[in-house]
Amino acid sequence: MSAALALSLPPDGRQSPTALMVQRGVRRLMAELGQVTIPEFPLANGRRADLVALAACGRLTIIEIKSSTADFRADRKWHHYREFCDRFYFAVPPTLEGIIPEEAGLIVADGFGAAVMREPGEHPLSGARRKAVTLRFAHSAAARLHSLADPGAIRDGAL
C-alpha cells in the first residue's frame, strides 16, 4: 500500500458541519499537546462523548462540542461525563464562548485549530475507573483502525 494513500473513517452523520469543524480544530490542538483523540466515544453509562483525549501520562479528557446556543441549551447530560474523565471541556465556535458555565473548561475552535480559553478543574479518576476507560479507549481505537485496514471484516457489529 502506498504511503500517499490516505485512509479515513467517514463522518457518522450525527454532527452538523459546524460541529465537525470544531471537532477538527480541537483534534489538531490535542495532537499539538501530545494527546490522541477518539470522536463519538461510547461510555460505560450508555452515553457517547463527542471527543475523548488521552495524554501520554494517562490523563483522560472529555470535550463536549456545542455548535449553537440551541445545542447547548438542549444538553443537560454533560454532568454525566465527569465520572469518566480527569478534565472536562466544552468546545465551541468563536461565536458561542460567552454561554459556557464557569465550572467547565472552554476551548474555542474553527476548522484549522483551537485555543484553550479556560482550564477546567481537575477531578482525578480512581485507578479502577482510569483502567476501565483506558481499556475502552484502546479497544475502540483498535476497532476503528481495523475497520480502515479491512472494512469488509466488520459485519453485524461483530467488532
N, C-alpha and C positions, 0 to 999 in steps of 0.2 A: 504494500500500500504506500502510496506517495505521501511524503511528509507535507506536501502542499494541500492535500485533501483535508478539508475542514469538516468535522462531524459535529452536528449539533442536534439537541433534542428540540422538537417543535414546541412552541408555547402550548400550554394545555387548554387555552381558550377561556379561562376564567378571569383573566386580568384585562383591564382596559388598556388602551395604548399608553395612557399617562402612567398607569401602574407599571407597565413593562419598562417604560423609560426610566422611572425612578429606580426600579429593580436593577437595571443595567448600571446606572451610576453608583448605586450602593455596593454592588458586587465589585466594581472596579476599585472603590475606596477600600473595601475589606481586603482585596488582594494586595493593594499597596501597603496595608497594615500587616501583611503576612498571615491573613486568615483565609480559610477556604469556606465556601458557602454552598448551601443547597436551598433552592427555592421550593415552595409548596411542600414543606417538610411535615409529615404526619407525626403527631404527638400521641403518647400513650393514652391520653384522655379523650381521644377521638377528634380533637381539633387539628387544624392544619395551620402551621406558622408560615407566613409569607416568605420569610428568609431566615435561615439559621446559619450562624458563622461559628467556626471552630478555630481557636487560636492554637499555636504550637504548644502552649503551656497547658492546654486542656480547657481553657475558659470558653463557655458557651454563651452566645449572644443571640437573642431573637430580635428581629427587626420586622415590625408591622408596617406595611406600606399603606398609606392613605392617599388616594388620588383626588379627592374632593371633600368639601365640607360635609356634604350629604353622606359620603362614605364613612367619614369619621363619626358623625352623629349616630349613624345606624349601628355602629360597632360597640357593643358593650362587653365583648368577650375577651378583650385584651388582658384583663387582670388574670385570666386563667393560664396565660403563657408563663407567668413569672415562676411557677413551680418547676419549670423545665429549663431555666437559664440562669446565668450569673448576672447578666445585664440585659436590659430591655430598652429598645429604642423605637420611636416612630420615625419613619422616613416619609418625607413629603416633597412635592414640588415647591419651588420658591414662593408661590402664591399662598401657601397654607401654613407657614410656620407659626403664625400667631394663635392657632387654635389648640395646640398640643398641651396636655397637662404638665405642670412643672415636675411632677414625680417621675416622669419618663424622660429618657434621653431623646435628643432630637437630631436627626440628620436631614439636611436639605440636599436634594439631588436633582439632576437632569440626566439626559441620556449620555452624557460624556464623563461625568464624575459626581462627586458628592463631598460634603463637608460636615463634620460634626459641629453642631451649633451649641449643644448642651450635653454634657456627660450624664449618664444615669447613675443612680446609687447602686452600689454593689450589694448583692444578696447571694453569697456563695451557696452553691448546691451541696448537699450532703454527698459523701463519697459514693454511696449506693446509687443515688439518682444520677450523679455525673456519669457513672459507668453505664447505666442503662441508656441514657440519652446518647452518649458517645457511641455505644454499640449500634443503636438505631441509626445514627448518622452514618456510620461506616457501612452498614448493610444497605441503606438507601443509596449511598454514593456508588457502591459496587454494583447494585442492581441497575442503576442508570448507566453506568459505564458498560455493563454487559449489553444493555439494550441498544447502545450505539454500535458496539462491535458485532452484534449478532441479532438484529431486530426481529428476525423470524423465530428466534428461540423463546421469546416472551409471548406466551399464549395463555389465555384464560386466567390471568392473574397468578400464574404458577411461580413467578419470582417475586 
